[in-house]
Amino acid sequence: MPSYTVTVATGSQWFAGTDDYIYLSLIGSAGCSEKHLLDKAFYNDFERGAVDSYDVTVDEELGDIQLVKIEKRKYWLHDDWYLKYITLKTPHGDYIEFPCYRWITGEGEIVLRDGRAKLPRDDQIHILKQHRRKELEARQKQYRWMEWNPGFPLSIDAKCHKDLPRDIQFDSEKGVDFVLNYSKAMENLFINRFMHMFQSSWNDFADFEKIFVKISNTISERVKNHWQEDLMFGYQFLNGCNPVLIKRCTELPQKLPVTTEMVECSLERDLSLEQEIQEGNIFIVDYELLDGIDANKTDPCTHQFLAAPICLLYKNLANKIVPIAIQLNQAPGEKNPIFLPSDAKYDWLLAKIWVRSSDFHVHQTITHLLRTHLMSEVFGIAMYRQLPAVHPIFKLLVAHVRYTIAINTKAREQLICEYGLFDKANATGGGGHVQMVQRAVQDLTYSSLCFPEAIKARGMDSTEDIPYYFYRDDGLLVWEAIQSFTAEVVSIYYENDQVVVEDQELQDFVKDVYVYGMRGRKTSGFPKAIKSREKLSEYLTVVIFTASAQHAAVNFGQYDWCSWIPNAPPTMRAPPPTAKGVVTIEQIVDTLPDRGRSCWHLGAVWALSQFQENELFLGMYPEEHFIEKPVKEAMIRFRKNLEVIVSVIAERNKNKKLPYYYLSPDRIPNSVAI
């Protein structure tokens, strides 16, 4: 009688093993086997991290094995089981791999196909077509779209983490408990003694050092020592944790009536302001999005305020970016003066602090939350709903949505919900952050997620004109490496554009993103369909880059740039000044966050800047969803390209007082998971 050797690999994460009964059935082209209990006498099967082998004898020849069915039945108490893969050795000595990488819960069962990636057109056998269809039908019941707030990109239909499908939950929910992590962070930073001191002001700038943790040679320490300088202020627009707003000014907006006379002491080329604009030396950052947003009113004891500043910047003769004019609200007028470097020291300093505070709000809510977290969740849900596990695009993308839906669900549960942690310290808490996302979604476009296009659209693409824009330089290297990799994978499975057009599952995935993520908004420029291999490669690059590099660039520098509170105040306790010559140091300190809010802010930026335990970085694919040699070779080339980029960045950073490393591939996690 024919005999098969079945090798079963159990996951190595906590609680991956099981004591339940595991049964296996083989489904072949010539028949199906009986259900076999996988059990060895006097042996603890399916322990965490184990690889167990079993001999399965069948009554008759089964032909080509098409499917493997695994059933889990209760032994004593139900325990979930994480199955990594099954390998089958046939009676003819052939090996067939069946990747799984999924949890089997309760009295569950799972039907696996072999690991070869297949497009819908490749499946001509009825049983395989049916398997494909049933998998998507089941997934579409599990992964449902939901509107968390009007106007938001749709998210997963789950009120809390435990409502999520088991396959996308964190292995340990405790590890992503925001309340626990923020409290732990404050404990680790030795600042928990201040955390309940709301309404209690600091005495002066130096007083903030009581909660500032010195870690030798860090960027945060350099920020603390130089935050008041114009050079440090300007540098952050290029290489801080929100390097996406600065753009070349081609025409001065009417709402910012700056004249040459106002700024001539800042201009170094003996040119008028208009001439400097024409030469491409003037840049602008406009926080118009914040105009009219409601400030946080959740604490009746503390008034909190927002501004919507416009900041004009200048490229000096050393090619460094420095601020030359700041207007703190959008409408020009007598009570909205334009602050200048030539003004009194504290007038100018407070104006810059207001810009930094506004930048913090736009960074947290738009650059970080909307444009990386929420967009990656949209891609993830659409992928699970429309692409079966056998589809090559599913195999390519699944590593890049790992834990994203889970972290966002946890955020909606604890962080950005009503009365959540976001309300504790942020002036945009209490609903302002929701208004901001609702506004920003209207301007969210596909081209703005295409890194090279986004850089070009802001007039920031010239390395000669703007030589110190490391975010741009490193981002382009990583984008090109990802695009080269996706193009290789696409060429393996799609021999021409027509195959792309005819892949209905792919088209449904793209349509889901457009209809539910972008709410069918034509002006978003998101494609409703993809009609060429080139466009497919670009689309996949957008998905992977957004989840990995873009998120890394705007997330992991938060402690570096925001831990010195005056450099990134999460709230302001007095309105913007309406006149010049009246600001004092005492007034600035009373405007900055109180002790309690400072501590919550510090705990937040510390926790958000930490990598996950067992983090997987860009190019790491420990789950072998692909088994084909050409794709594995493409992955090796991808990793080698990334290693070259790591070396280039490390060489550039040598001896730099302010190294830029957020886009070094060895620091870019594969997915949005924090």
C-alpha positions as CSV (number, residue, x, y, z in Angstrom):
1,M,0.0,0.0,0.0
2,P,1.3,3.5,-0.8
3,S,2.9,5.3,2.1
4,Y,3.5,9.0,2.6
5,T,5.8,10.8,5.1
6,V,4.1,13.8,6.6
7,T,6.3,16.5,8.3
8,V,4.4,19.0,10.4
9,A,6.0,22.2,11.7
10,T,4.4,24.0,14.7
11,G,5.1,27.7,15.3
12,S,7.6,28.9,17.8
13,Q,5.6,31.8,19.3
14,W,4.0,31.6,22.7
15,F,1.1,29.1,23.0
16,A,1.6,27.9,19.4
17,G,1.5,24.2,20.4
18,T,-1.5,22.1,21.1
19,D,-2.6,18.9,22.9
20,D,-5.7,18.5,20.8
21,Y,-6.2,15.6,18.4
22,I,-4.9,16.4,14.9
23,Y,-6.2,14.5,11.9
24,L,-4.9,14.6,8.3
25,S,-6.6,13.7,5.0
26,L,-5.0,13.7,1.6
27,I,-7.0,14.7,-1.5
28,G,-5.5,13.6,-4.8
29,S,-6.4,13.5,-8.5
30,A,-7.3,9.8,-8.3
31,G,-9.0,9.7,-4.9
32,C,-9.1,10.8,-1.2
33,S,-7.5,9.1,1.8
34,E,-9.2,8.2,5.1
35,K,-8.8,10.6,8.0
36,H,-5.5,9.7,9.8
37,L,-4.8,10.6,13.4
38,L,-1.3,12.1,13.6
39,D,0.0,10.6,16.9
40,K,3.1,8.9,18.1
41,A,3.0,6.7,21.2
42,F,4.5,8.1,24.4
43,Y,5.4,11.3,22.6
44,N,4.2,14.9,23.1
45,D,3.1,15.9,19.6
46,F,2.9,19.4,18.2
47,E,4.8,21.2,20.9
48,R,5.8,24.8,20.4
49,G,8.6,25.0,17.8
50,A,8.5,21.3,17.1
51,V,8.9,19.6,13.7
52,D,7.2,16.2,13.8
53,S,7.1,13.4,11.1
54,Y,4.5,10.7,10.6
55,D,4.1,7.8,8.2
56,V,0.6,7.8,6.6
57,T,-0.3,4.6,4.7
58,V,-3.3,4.8,2.3
59,D,-5.3,2.0,0.7
60,E,-4.9,2.9,-2.9
61,E,-3.0,5.2,-5.3
62,L,-4.2,8.8,-4.8
63,G,-2.6,10.4,-7.9
64,D,-1.3,13.9,-7.8
65,I,-1.9,15.4,-4.3
66,Q,-4.0,18.5,-4.7
67,L,-5.1,19.4,-1.2
68,V,-4.2,18.5,2.4
69,K,-6.9,18.7,5.0
70,I,-6.1,19.2,8.7
71,E,-8.7,18.9,11.4
72,K,-8.3,19.7,15.1
73,R,-10.5,18.1,17.7
74,K,-10.7,18.7,21.4
75,Y,-8.7,16.6,23.7
76,W,-9.2,18.2,27.1
77,L,-9.4,21.9,27.0
78,H,-9.4,23.9,23.7
79,D,-6.1,25.4,22.7
80,D,-5.3,27.1,19.5
81,W,-2.5,25.7,17.3
82,Y,-0.2,27.6,15.0
83,L,0.7,25.5,11.9
84,K,3.7,26.7,10.0
85,Y,3.8,24.2,7.1
86,I,3.4,20.6,6.1
87,T,5.8,18.8,3.9
88,L,4.7,15.6,2.1
89,K,7.1,12.9,0.8
90,T,5.2,10.9,-1.8
91,P,5.7,7.2,-2.4
92,H,7.7,8.2,-5.5
93,G,10.1,10.2,-3.4
94,D,8.9,13.6,-4.4
95,Y,8.6,16.4,-1.8
96,I,5.6,18.7,-1.8
97,E,5.5,21.8,0.4
98,F,2.2,23.1,1.9
99,P,2.8,26.5,3.5
100,C,0.2,27.5,6.1
101,Y,1.4,30.1,8.7
102,R,-2.0,30.3,10.3
103,W,-3.8,29.5,13.6
104,I,-6.3,26.7,13.8
105,T,-8.8,27.5,16.6
106,G,-11.4,25.5,18.4
107,E,-12.7,22.4,16.6
108,G,-11.3,23.9,13.4
109,E,-10.1,22.6,10.1
110,I,-8.0,24.0,7.3
111,V,-7.5,22.9,3.7
112,L,-4.1,23.6,2.2
113,R,-2.8,23.8,-1.3
114,D,0.8,23.2,-2.3
115,G,3.1,26.3,-2.1
116,R,3.3,27.1,-5.8
117,A,1.8,30.5,-6.5
118,K,-1.1,30.4,-8.9
119,L,-3.1,33.1,-10.7
120,P,-6.9,32.4,-11.2
121,R,-6.3,31.4,-14.8
122,D,-3.8,28.7,-13.7
123,D,-6.5,26.7,-12.0
124,Q,-8.5,24.6,-14.4
125,I,-9.4,21.8,-12.1
126,H,-12.8,22.2,-10.4
127,I,-11.7,21.2,-6.9
128,L,-8.9,23.9,-7.0
129,K,-11.2,26.6,-8.3
130,Q,-13.7,25.7,-5.6
131,H,-11.1,25.8,-2.9
132,R,-10.0,29.3,-4.1
133,R,-13.6,30.5,-4.1
134,K,-14.5,29.1,-0.7
135,E,-11.4,30.6,0.9
136,L,-12.3,34.1,-0.3
137,E,-16.0,33.6,0.7
138,A,-14.9,32.7,4.2
139,R,-12.4,35.6,4.4
140,Q,-15.0,38.1,3.2
141,K,-17.2,37.1,6.2
142,Q,-14.3,37.5,8.6
143,Y,-12.7,40.7,7.2
144,R,-15.6,43.2,7.0
145,W,-15.2,46.9,6.3
146,M,-16.5,49.4,8.9
147,E,-16.7,53.2,9.1
148,W,-15.0,54.2,12.4
149,N,-15.7,57.9,11.8
150,P,-17.5,59.7,8.9
151,G,-15.1,60.5,6.1
152,F,-12.2,58.2,7.3
153,P,-10.8,55.4,5.1
154,L,-12.8,52.4,6.1
155,S,-11.2,50.1,8.7
156,I,-11.8,46.5,10.1
157,D,-15.1,45.7,11.6
158,A,-13.9,44.9,15.2
159,K,-14.6,46.8,18.4
160,C,-11.5,45.5,20.1
161,H,-8.4,43.3,19.5
162,K,-10.0,40.1,20.6
163,D,-12.7,40.5,18.0
164,L,-10.2,40.2,15.2
165,P,-9.6,37.0,13.2
166,R,-7.0,35.0,15.2
167,D,-4.5,35.1,12.2
168,I,-4.0,38.8,12.5
169,Q,-4.0,39.2,16.2
170,F,-0.8,39.9,18.1
171,D,0.8,36.8,19.7
172,S,0.5,38.6,23.0
173,E,-2.0,41.3,23.4
174,K,-0.2,42.6,26.5
175,G,2.8,43.6,24.4
176,V,0.6,46.2,22.6
177,D,-1.4,47.5,25.5
178,F,-0.9,51.3,25.1
179,V,-1.9,52.1,28.7
180,L,0.5,49.6,30.0
181,N,3.3,50.5,27.6
182,Y,3.0,54.3,28.3
183,S,3.0,53.7,32.0
184,K,6.0,51.4,31.7
185,A,7.8,53.9,29.5
186,M,7.3,56.6,32.2
187,E,8.6,54.2,34.8
188,N,11.6,53.3,32.7
189,L,12.3,57.0,32.1
190,F,11.9,57.7,35.9
191,I,9.2,60.3,35.3
192,N,6.2,58.6,36.8
193,R,6.4,61.0,39.9
194,F,5.3,63.8,37.6
195,M,2.6,62.0,35.6
196,H,-0.4,63.2,37.7
197,M,0.8,66.8,38.0
198,F,-1.6,68.4,35.6
199,Q,-1.9,72.2,35.7
200,S,1.5,72.4,37.4
201,S,3.9,74.5,35.3
202,W,7.6,74.0,35.0
203,N,9.8,76.8,36.3
204,D,11.9,77.4,33.3
205,F,13.4,75.6,30.2
206,A,16.1,74.0,32.4
207,D,13.3,72.5,34.5
208,F,12.3,70.3,31.6
209,E,15.6,68.4,32.2
210,K,14.0,66.8,35.2
211,I,12.2,64.5,32.8
212,F,14.8,64.4,30.1
213,V,16.7,61.1,29.9
214,K,20.3,61.6,28.8
215,I,21.4,58.8,26.5
216,S,25.0,59.6,25.4
217,N,25.5,60.9,21.9
218,T,21.9,60.8,21.0
219,I,20.1,63.1,18.6
220,S,17.7,64.0,21.5
221,E,20.5,65.5,23.5
222,R,21.7,67.5,20.6
223,V,18.1,68.8,20.1
224,K,18.0,69.8,23.8
225,N,21.2,71.8,23.4
226,H,20.5,73.5,20.1
227,W,16.6,73.6,19.8
228,Q,16.5,77.4,20.0
229,E,18.8,77.9,17.0
230,D,17.4,78.7,13.6
231,L,19.6,76.1,11.9
232,M,18.2,73.3,14.1
233,F,14.7,74.6,13.5
234,G,15.2,74.6,9.7
235,Y,17.0,71.2,9.6
236,Q,14.0,69.4,11.1
237,F,11.9,70.2,8.0
238,L,14.3,68.2,6.0
239,N,15.4,65.3,8.3
240,G,13.2,65.4,11.5
241,C,10.3,63.1,12.0
242,N,8.0,65.1,9.7
243,P,10.1,65.7,6.6
244,V,7.2,65.7,4.2
245,L,5.7,69.2,4.4
246,I,8.4,71.6,3.2
247,K,8.1,72.7,-0.4
248,R,9.7,75.2,-2.7
249,C,7.9,78.5,-2.8
250,T,7.2,79.6,-6.4
251,E,4.9,82.4,-5.4
252,L,4.3,84.2,-2.1
253,P,0.7,83.5,-1.1
254,Q,-1.4,86.7,-0.6
255,K,-2.3,85.6,2.9
256,L,1.4,86.0,3.9
257,P,2.3,89.6,3.1
258,V,6.1,89.4,3.7
259,T,8.2,92.1,2.0
260,T,11.9,92.3,1.2
261,E,12.3,95.0,3.8
262,M,11.0,92.7,6.5
263,V,13.5,89.9,5.7
264,E,16.4,91.6,4.1
265,C,18.7,91.0,7.1
266,S,18.2,87.3,6.6
267,L,18.9,87.3,2.8
268,E,22.5,86.7,1.9
269,R,22.7,87.1,-1.9
270,D,21.9,90.8,-2.3
271,L,18.6,89.9,-4.0
272,S,15.1,91.0,-3.3
273,L,12.7,88.4,-1.8
274,E,11.0,88.1,-5.2
275,Q,14.3,87.4,-6.9
276,E,15.2,84.8,-4.2
277,I,11.9,83.1,-4.9
278,Q,12.7,83.1,-8.7
279,E,16.1,81.6,-7.9
280,G,14.5,78.8,-5.9
281,N,15.9,79.8,-2.6
282,I,12.7,80.3,-0.7
283,F,10.6,77.4,0.9
284,I,7.3,77.4,2.7
285,V,5.5,75.2,5.2
286,D,1.8,76.0,5.6
287,Y,-0.3,74.5,8.4
288,E,-3.6,75.6,6.9
289,L,-5.1,72.2,7.8
290,L,-5.2,73.3,11.4
291,D,-7.2,76.4,10.7
292,G,-10.5,76.2,12.6
293,I,-9.8,72.8,14.2
294,D,-11.3,72.5,17.7
295,A,-8.7,72.5,20.5
296,N,-8.9,69.9,23.3
297,K,-11.6,70.7,25.9
298,T,-11.6,67.4,27.8
299,D,-10.0,69.0,30.9
300,P,-12.0,71.9,32.1
301,C,-9.1,73.0,34.3
302,T,-6.7,73.6,31.4
303,H,-7.4,75.7,28.4
304,Q,-5.6,74.4,25.3
305,F,-4.9,76.2,22.1
306,L,-4.0,75.6,18.4
307,A,-2.6,77.8,15.7
308,A,-2.4,77.5,11.9
309,P,1.0,79.0,11.1
310,I,2.7,79.7,7.8
311,C,6.5,79.5,7.9
312,L,8.8,81.0,5.3
313,L,12.3,79.5,5.0
314,Y,15.5,80.4,3.2
315,K,18.4,78.5,1.7
316,N,21.4,80.4,2.8
317,L,24.8,80.5,1.2
318,A,25.9,77.4,3.1
319,N,22.9,75.6,1.5
320,K,21.3,75.3,5.0
321,I,17.5,75.9,5.5
322,V,16.6,78.7,8.0
323,P,13.4,80.4,9.0
324,I,12.9,84.0,7.9
325,A,9.3,84.8,8.7
326,I,6.4,83.2,10.7
327,Q,2.8,84.2,10.7
328,L,0.9,82.3,13.4
329,N,-2.6,82.2,11.8
330,Q,-3.9,82.2,8.3
331,A,-5.6,85.5,7.9
332,P,-3.2,88.5,7.8
333,G,-4.0,91.4,10.1
334,E,-3.0,93.7,12.8
335,K,-3.5,91.1,15.5
336,N,-1.7,88.4,13.5
337,P,1.8,89.9,13.1
338,I,4.6,88.4,11.0
339,F,7.4,87.4,13.4
340,L,11.0,87.8,12.1
341,P,14.5,86.7,13.3
342,S,15.2,90.4,13.8
343,D,12.4,90.6,16.5
344,A,13.0,90.4,20.2
345,K,14.5,87.1,21.2
346,Y,11.5,85.7,23.0
347,D,9.0,86.9,20.3
348,W,10.9,84.9,17.7
349,L,11.4,81.9,19.9
350,L,7.7,81.6,20.8
351,A,6.7,82.0,17.2
352,K,9.1,79.0,16.4
353,I,7.7,77.0,19.3
354,W,4.2,77.5,17.8
355,V,5.3,76.2,14.5
356,R,7.0,73.2,16.1
357,S,3.8,72.4,18.1
358,S,1.7,72.7,14.9
359,D,4.1,70.4,13.1
360,F,3.8,67.9,15.9
361,H,0.0,67.8,15.4
362,V,0.1,67.4,11.7
363,H,2.9,64.8,12.0
364,Q,1.0,62.6,14.5
365,T,-2.4,62.7,12.9
366,I,-1.8,63.0,9.2
367,T,1.8,62.1,8.3
368,H,1.8,59.2,10.8
369,L,-1.7,58.0,11.6
370,L,-3.5,58.6,8.3
371,R,-0.8,58.3,5.7
372,T,0.9,55.2,7.1
373,H,-1.3,53.4,9.7
374,L,-4.7,53.8,8.1
375,M,-3.6,53.4,4.5
376,S,-1.7,50.2,5.3
377,E,-4.8,48.9,7.1
378,V,-6.8,49.6,3.9
379,F,-4.3,47.6,1.8
380,G,-4.3,44.8,4.4
381,I,-8.1,44.4,4.6
382,A,-8.4,44.5,0.8
383,M,-5.7,41.9,0.4
384,Y,-7.3,39.4,2.9
385,R,-10.8,39.9,1.3
386,Q,-9.8,39.6,-2.4
387,L,-6.5,37.5,-2.7
388,P,-6.4,33.8,-1.7
389,A,-3.3,32.5,0.0
390,V,-2.2,30.8,-3.3
391,H,-2.1,34.2,-5.2
392,P,1.4,35.5,-5.8
393,I,0.4,39.0,-4.7
394,F,-0.9,37.7,-1.4
395,K,2.3,35.8,-0.8
396,L,4.3,39.0,-1.6
397,L,2.3,41.4,0.6
398,V,1.3,39.3,3.6
399,A,4.6,40.1,5.4
400,H,4.0,43.8,4.9
401,V,0.6,43.9,6.6
402,R,1.7,41.8,9.6
403,Y,0.0,43.1,12.8
404,T,-1.1,46.4,11.1
405,I,-4.8,45.8,11.5
406,A,-4.2,44.7,15.1
407,I,-2.2,47.8,16.1
408,N,-4.8,50.0,14.5
409,T,-7.6,48.2,16.3
410,K,-5.8,48.6,19.6
411,A,-5.3,52.3,18.8
412,R,-9.0,52.8,18.2
413,E,-9.7,50.9,21.4
414,Q,-7.3,52.8,23.7
415,L,-5.4,55.7,22.0
416,I,-7.5,57.8,19.6
417,C,-11.0,56.9,20.9
418,E,-13.1,59.2,22.9
419,Y,-11.4,59.7,26.3
420,G,-8.4,57.8,25.0
421,L,-4.8,58.4,25.8
422,F,-4.5,60.9,22.9
423,D,-6.8,63.2,24.9
424,K,-4.5,63.3,27.9
425,A,-1.7,65.4,26.5
426,N,-2.6,66.6,23.0
427,A,-4.3,69.9,22.0
428,T,-5.9,68.0,19.1
429,G,-7.4,65.4,21.4
430,G,-11.1,65.5,22.2
431,G,-12.1,65.3,18.5
432,G,-9.7,67.7,16.8
433,H,-7.6,64.8,15.5
434,V,-10.8,63.4,13.9
435,Q,-11.5,66.7,12.2
436,M,-8.0,66.8,10.9
437,V,-8.2,63.3,9.3
438,Q,-11.5,64.1,7.8
439,R,-10.0,67.2,6.1
440,A,-6.7,65.6,5.1
441,V,-8.4,62.6,3.4
442,Q,-9.8,65.0,0.8
443,D,-6.3,65.8,-0.3
444,L,-4.9,62.3,0.0
445,T,-3.8,61.1,-3.5
446,Y,-2.2,58.1,-5.0
447,S,0.6,60.2,-6.4
448,S,1.4,61.6,-3.0
449,L,2.2,58.0,-1.9
450,C,4.5,57.5,-4.8
451,F,7.7,58.7,-3.2
452,P,9.6,60.1,-6.2
453,E,6.4,61.9,-7.4
454,A,5.7,63.3,-3.9
455,I,9.3,64.7,-3.6
456,K,9.0,66.2,-7.1
457,A,5.6,67.7,-6.5
458,R,7.1,69.7,-3.6
459,G,10.0,70.9,-5.7
460,M,12.4,69.1,-3.5
461,D,14.0,66.7,-6.0
462,S,17.2,68.5,-6.9
463,T,20.2,67.1,-4.9
464,E,22.3,69.9,-6.2
465,D,20.0,72.7,-4.9
466,I,19.1,71.0,-1.7
467,P,22.1,68.8,-0.8
468,Y,21.2,67.9,2.9
469,Y,17.8,66.3,2.4
470,F,18.7,62.8,3.6
471,Y,15.1,61.7,3.8
472,R,14.8,62.2,0.1
473,D,18.1,60.6,-0.8
474,D,17.7,57.5,1.3
475,G,14.0,57.2,0.5
476,L,14.7,57.2,-3.2
477,L,17.3,54.4,-2.8
478,V,14.8,52.2,-0.8
479,W,12.0,53.0,-3.2
480,E,14.1,51.9,-6.2
481,A,15.2,48.7,-4.4
482,I,11.5,47.8,-3.6
483,Q,10.4,48.7,-7.1
484,S,13.1,46.6,-8.7
485,F,12.0,43.6,-6.5
486,T,8.3,44.0,-7.2
487,A,9.0,44.3,-10.9
488,E,10.9,41.0,-10.8
489,V,8.1,39.2,-9.0
490,V,5.5,40.6,-11.4
491,S,7.5,39.5,-14.4
492,I,7.7,35.9,-13.0
493,Y,3.9,35.5,-12.8
494,Y,2.6,37.9,-15.4
495,E,4.2,37.4,-18.8
496,N,2.4,40.4,-20.4
497,D,0.0,43.2,-19.6
498,Q,-3.0,41.1,-20.8
499,V,-2.4,38.6,-17.9
500,V,-2.6,41.5,-15.5
501,V,-5.9,42.8,-17.0
502,E,-7.4,39.3,-16.8
503,D,-6.5,38.6,-13.2
504,Q,-9.9,39.3,-11.6
505,E,-8.7,38.7,-8.1
506,L,-6.0,41.3,-8.5
507,Q,-8.5,43.8,-10.0
508,D,-11.0,43.1,-7.1
509,F,-8.2,43.9,-4.6
510,V,-7.4,47.2,-6.4
511,K,-11.1,48.1,-6.6
512,D,-11.6,47.3,-2.9
513,V,-8.8,49.8,-2.0
514,Y,-10.4,52.5,-4.2
515,V,-14.0,52.0,-3.2
516,Y,-13.6,51.4,0.5
517,G,-10.3,52.9,1.3
518,M,-10.6,56.0,-0.8
519,R,-14.4,55.9,-0.6
520,G,-14.6,56.0,-4.4
521,R,-13.2,59.5,-4.6
522,K,-12.0,60.2,-8.2
523,T,-9.8,63.1,-7.2
524,S,-7.7,60.7,-5.1
525,G,-6.1,59.4,-8.3
526,F,-6.2,55.9,-6.9
527,P,-6.6,53.4,-9.7
528,K,-9.9,51.5,-10.0
529,A,-8.1,48.9,-12.1
530,I,-4.5,48.0,-13.2
531,K,-3.8,47.4,-16.8
532,S,0.0,46.9,-17.1
533,R,2.8,45.1,-15.4
534,E,4.6,48.4,-14.9
535,K,1.6,49.9,-13.1
536,L,1.2,46.8,-11.0
537,S,4.8,47.0,-9.9
538,E,4.4,50.6,-9.0
539,Y,1.2,49.9,-7.0
540,L,2.9,47.1,-5.1
541,T,5.8,49.4,-4.4
542,V,3.4,52.0,-2.9
543,V,1.9,49.3,-0.6
544,I,5.3,48.0,0.6
545,F,7.0,51.4,0.8
546,T,4.1,52.9,2.8
547,A,4.1,50.1,5.3
548,S,7.8,49.8,5.7
549,A,10.0,52.8,4.8
550,Q,7.5,55.6,5.0
551,H,6.3,54.5,8.4
552,A,9.9,54.0,9.7
553,A,10.9,57.5,8.5
554,V,8.0,59.2,10.4
555,N,7.7,56.9,13.4
556,F,11.1,55.9,14.9
557,G,12.5,59.4,15.2
558,Q,9.8,60.5,17.6
559,Y,11.9,60.2,20.7
560,D,14.9,61.8,19.1
561,W,13.0,64.9,18.0
562,C,10.0,65.2,20.4
563,S,11.4,64.2,23.8
564,W,12.7,67.7,24.5
565,I,9.3,69.1,25.2
566,P,9.9,72.8,24.0
567,N,10.9,71.4,20.6
568,A,7.6,69.6,20.0
569,P,5.0,70.7,22.5
570,P,1.9,68.5,22.3
571,T,-0.3,71.3,23.6
572,M,-0.1,75.0,24.3
573,R,-1.8,76.5,27.3
574,A,-2.1,80.1,26.1
575,P,-3.2,81.5,22.7
576,P,-0.7,82.7,20.1
577,P,0.6,86.2,20.7
578,T,-1.2,89.0,18.9
579,A,1.5,91.7,19.3
580,K,5.2,91.9,19.3
581,G,7.4,93.0,22.2
582,V,5.4,91.5,25.0
583,V,6.6,88.0,25.2
584,T,8.6,87.0,28.3
585,I,10.4,83.8,29.3
586,E,7.8,83.3,32.0
587,Q,5.0,83.6,29.5
588,I,6.6,80.9,27.3
589,V,7.0,78.5,30.1
590,D,3.4,79.0,31.2
591,T,2.3,78.4,27.5
592,L,4.2,75.1,27.3
593,P,2.7,71.8,28.5
594,D,2.4,71.3,32.3
595,R,4.3,68.6,34.1
596,G,1.6,65.9,33.8
597,R,1.1,66.4,30.1
598,S,4.8,66.6,29.5
599,C,5.2,63.2,31.1
600,W,2.4,61.5,29.2
601,H,3.9,63.0,26.0
602,L,7.3,61.7,26.8
603,G,6.0,58.2,27.6
604,A,4.2,58.2,24.3
605,V,7.1,59.2,22.1
606,W,9.4,56.7,23.9
607,A,6.9,53.8,23.5
608,L,6.2,54.6,19.8
609,S,9.9,54.8,19.0
610,Q,10.7,51.2,20.2
611,F,11.0,48.3,17.8
612,Q,8.8,45.3,18.4
613,E,10.3,42.3,20.1
614,N,11.4,39.9,17.3
615,E,11.1,42.7,14.7
616,L,11.2,41.7,11.1
617,F,13.1,44.2,9.0
618,L,12.8,45.0,5.3
619,G,13.8,42.0,3.1
620,M,13.3,39.5,5.9
621,Y,10.7,36.8,4.9
622,P,11.0,34.0,7.5
623,E,7.6,32.7,6.5
624,E,8.2,30.8,3.3
625,H,5.0,31.5,1.4
626,F,6.9,31.4,-1.9
627,I,8.5,28.0,-2.7
628,E,9.6,28.7,-6.3
629,K,13.3,29.2,-7.0
630,P,13.0,32.3,-9.2
631,V,11.2,34.3,-6.5
632,K,13.6,33.1,-3.8
633,E,16.5,34.3,-6.0
634,A,14.7,37.7,-6.5
635,M,14.5,37.9,-2.6
636,I,18.2,37.3,-2.3
637,R,18.9,40.1,-4.9
638,F,16.5,42.4,-3.0
639,R,18.4,41.7,0.3
640,K,21.7,42.3,-1.4
641,N,20.5,45.7,-2.8
642,L,19.3,46.6,0.7
643,E,22.6,45.7,2.2
644,V,24.4,48.0,-0.2
645,I,22.0,50.9,0.8
646,V,22.8,50.1,4.5
647,S,26.5,50.6,3.7
648,V,26.0,53.8,1.7
649,I,24.0,55.3,4.6
650,A,26.5,54.2,7.2
651,E,29.3,55.7,5.2
652,R,27.5,59.0,4.8
653,N,26.7,59.1,8.5
654,K,30.3,58.7,9.6
655,N,31.4,61.5,11.9
656,K,28.0,63.3,11.5
657,K,26.8,65.1,14.6
658,L,23.3,64.6,13.4
659,P,23.3,61.2,11.6
660,Y,20.2,60.3,9.6
661,Y,19.4,56.6,9.8
662,Y,15.6,56.1,9.8
663,L,15.6,54.9,6.3
664,S,18.6,52.5,6.6
665,P,17.0,49.2,5.6
666,D,18.3,47.4,8.7
667,R,16.1,49.8,10.7
668,I,13.0,49.6,8.6
669,P,10.4,47.1,9.9
670,N,8.5,45.2,7.2
671,S,5.1,46.5,8.4
672,V,3.3,49.0,10.5
673,A,3.1,47.3,13.9
674,I,3.8,50.0,16.5
